[in-house]
Amino acid sequence: DGAPQSHVDLGDPAFLSFAYQRRLGHIIDLAAPPLQPLNVLHLGGGAFTLARYTAATRPRATQQIVEVDAALVQLVRDRLPLDPQARVRVRAVDAREGLGKLPDGWADLVIADVFSGARTPAHLTSAEFLTEVRRVLKPSGQYAANLADGPPLAHLRGQVATAAAVFPEL
């Protein structure tokens, strides 16, 4: 859609340029004590910015990126390669399909940053989708989503209501 969505500094992968990335970075920081390894699932990979951040701040983290755009995945791999020491697996599949491949209770943190244009695809906004997210989370796991909306915030309100129906705490 022509809007900047990712920024990567290969020399400083802990640098998060966009405000939304910094907010999600704070969630990563607070998900467990510093340097404690995490299992993190990234639904939507973009330029792998948040996975790079996680690898830089938690070197023993195990991560999976699920990104539907195979051409983008290849471009990022070719032009912005991940640190070979980072424990990151990338799957070029839809987020629902990627969720289905993970075992129950695998993730400490699931981050959803999935857009088609300016919106999250409808099949990734349902109670069924969030039930799958909850399935892959550890009992103490956390879910974070990048949600875009404008006044009167109907989409955001709907997503909060859906999450409240699936998760015991928000």
Backbone torsions as a table, in degrees:
resi	resn	phi	psi	omega
1	ASP	NA	1.7	176.2
2	GLY	84.8	-7.3	-179.7
3	ALA	-85.9	134.4	175.7
4	PRO	-59.9	132.8	-177.1
5	GLN	-130.4	-17.9	-177.8
6	SER	-140.0	153.2	173.2
7	HIS	-144.3	132.2	179.9
8	VAL	-127.5	130.2	171.2
9	ASP	-114.7	99.4	-177.3
10	LEU	-61.5	-26.2	178.0
11	GLY	-79.1	-19.0	-179.8
12	ASP	-145.1	76.8	-176.4
13	PRO	-65.7	-11.4	176.5
14	ALA	-84.2	-5.1	177.8
15	PHE	-81.0	124.0	178.1
16	LEU	-114.5	112.1	-172.2
17	SER	-76.3	-42.2	-174.2
18	PHE	-89.4	146.7	-179.2
19	ALA	-58.1	-43.1	-179.0
20	TYR	-63.4	-35.3	177.7
21	GLN	-66.9	-39.9	178.5
22	ARG	-64.3	-39.4	177.6
23	ARG	-61.8	-45.3	177.8
24	LEU	-67.3	-33.9	175.1
25	GLY	-61.6	-38.2	176.6
26	HIS	-62.9	-38.0	178.3
27	ILE	-64.9	-42.6	176.0
28	ILE	-59.3	-44.5	-179.2
29	ASP	-60.9	-36.6	-175.1
30	LEU	-91.9	-3.8	-176.8
31	ALA	-67.5	-23.5	179.9
32	ALA	-164.5	165.4	177.6
33	PRO	-55.7	152.5	-178.8
34	PRO	-51.6	140.5	178.1
35	LEU	68.4	-6.4	175.8
36	GLN	-67.0	131.0	-179.9
37	PRO	-67.2	148.8	178.2
38	LEU	-129.6	153.7	164.9
39	ASN	-99.0	116.4	-174.7
40	VAL	-122.0	132.1	173.8
41	LEU	-109.7	123.3	177.1
42	HIS	-104.8	112.3	174.4
43	LEU	-93.1	108.3	-169.5
44	GLY	94.8	120.1	-174.5
45	GLY	-110.6	-28.5	-175.9
46	GLY	51.8	-127.7	178.6
47	ALA	-92.6	17.8	179.4
48	PHE	66.1	24.7	-175.6
49	THR	-58.4	-48.7	-177.5
50	LEU	-70.9	-31.9	175.2
51	ALA	-67.9	-38.5	176.5
52	ARG	-63.3	-43.4	178.7
53	TYR	-59.7	-47.4	-179.8
54	THR	-60.9	-44.7	179.6
55	ALA	-63.1	-35.9	-179.5
56	ALA	-73.0	-35.6	-175.9
57	THR	-94.7	-18.2	178.4
58	ARG	-139.2	77.7	-171.7
59	PRO	-57.1	-23.6	-179.2
60	ARG	-95.2	8.8	178.5
61	ALA	-65.5	146.3	171.8
62	THR	-109.3	127.1	-173.5
63	GLN	-131.6	150.5	170.3
64	GLN	-128.5	134.1	174.7
65	ILE	-110.3	131.3	174.9
66	VAL	-117.4	113.6	-177.8
67	GLU	-133.0	121.6	-174.5
68	VAL	-69.9	-26.8	-174.2
69	ASP	-85.4	93.9	-176.8
70	ALA	-61.8	-35.5	178.8
71	ALA	-65.7	-38.9	176.8
72	LEU	-65.3	-43.4	178.2
73	VAL	-56.7	-46.2	-179.0
74	GLN	-65.9	-41.6	178.1
75	LEU	-59.5	-46.4	-179.8
76	VAL	-64.8	-43.4	178.3
77	ARG	-59.8	-40.5	-177.2
78	ASP	-74.4	-44.6	-171.1
79	ARG	-98.5	-26.0	-177.5
80	LEU	-132.2	63.3	-172.5
81	PRO	-61.5	146.1	174.4
82	LEU	-71.1	152.5	172.4
83	ASP	-58.3	126.5	-178.2
84	PRO	-62.0	-19.0	177.4
85	GLN	-80.3	-17.3	-178.6
86	ALA	-69.0	137.7	179.9
87	ARG	-94.3	77.9	-175.4
88	VAL	-128.6	126.8	174.2
89	ARG	-109.8	136.3	-178.5
90	VAL	-117.3	129.7	176.3
91	ARG	-119.0	126.8	177.8
92	ALA	-91.8	74.6	179.4
93	VAL	-142.3	168.8	175.5
94	ASP	-64.9	150.1	-177.6
95	ALA	-58.1	-40.4	179.5
96	ARG	-63.8	-42.3	178.7
97	GLU	-64.7	-43.4	178.9
98	GLY	-62.5	-40.3	175.8
99	LEU	-59.5	-42.7	-177.1
100	GLY	-63.2	-19.6	-178.7
101	LYS	-87.7	-7.7	-177.3
102	LEU	-95.6	145.5	179.0
103	PRO	-74.3	159.1	175.3
104	ASP	-56.5	138.5	172.9
105	GLY	68.6	22.9	-177.3
106	TRP	-77.6	-40.3	-166.0
107	ALA	-96.2	136.7	167.5
108	ASP	-80.2	-30.6	-175.7
109	LEU	-148.4	132.6	171.5
110	VAL	-117.9	125.8	178.3
111	ILE	-115.1	120.3	176.8
112	ALA	-102.6	118.3	178.2
113	ASP	-138.6	65.7	-169.6
114	VAL	-117.9	123.5	179.6
115	PHE	-137.8	148.3	167.4
116	SER	-123.2	101.4	-168.9
117	GLY	70.9	-129.3	-177.5
118	ALA	-95.5	2.7	-174.6
119	ARG	-125.5	152.2	170.2
120	THR	-74.5	132.7	178.3
121	PRO	-55.3	139.8	-173.2
122	ALA	-55.4	-38.2	-177.1
123	HIS	-70.4	-5.6	177.0
124	LEU	-108.8	19.7	179.5
125	THR	-122.5	5.8	-172.5
126	SER	-93.0	164.3	174.2
127	ALA	-62.5	-34.5	178.9
128	GLU	-63.5	-42.3	177.4
129	PHE	-61.8	-48.4	-178.8
130	LEU	-67.2	-28.2	174.5
131	THR	-65.2	-38.1	175.2
132	GLU	-66.7	-40.6	176.1
133	VAL	-59.2	-47.8	-179.5
134	ARG	-60.6	-36.8	-179.8
135	ARG	-60.6	-41.5	-176.2
136	VAL	-81.5	-12.5	178.1
137	LEU	-78.7	144.0	168.5
138	LYS	-65.0	160.1	179.1
139	PRO	-53.5	-32.5	178.5
140	SER	-95.7	7.5	-175.2
141	GLY	-69.5	163.3	-177.6
142	GLN	-127.5	148.8	177.7
143	TYR	-120.4	132.5	176.4
144	ALA	-130.6	138.8	-179.3
145	ALA	-132.0	137.2	171.0
146	ASN	-86.9	112.1	-178.9
147	LEU	-116.4	131.5	178.1
148	ALA	-109.9	135.6	179.3
149	ASP	-162.3	167.3	174.9
150	GLY	-135.3	171.5	-179.4
151	PRO	-52.3	137.7	9.7
152	PRO	-94.7	24.2	175.4
153	LEU	64.5	33.6	-179.3
154	ALA	-63.5	-42.9	-180.0
155	HIS	-63.0	-46.6	179.1
156	LEU	-60.1	-46.1	179.4
157	ARG	-60.7	-41.0	177.9
158	GLY	-63.1	-41.2	179.6
159	GLN	-67.9	-37.9	177.2
160	VAL	-65.4	-42.1	178.5
161	ALA	-63.7	-41.1	178.5
162	THR	-64.4	-44.6	178.7
163	ALA	-62.9	-38.8	179.8
164	ALA	-64.8	-27.5	178.6
165	ALA	-77.3	-18.9	-175.3
166	VAL	-106.8	-39.9	-175.4
167	PHE	-101.5	140.4	-179.3
168	PRO	-70.3	-22.8	180.0
169	GLU	-135.8	144.9	173.9
170	LEU	-120.9	NA	NA
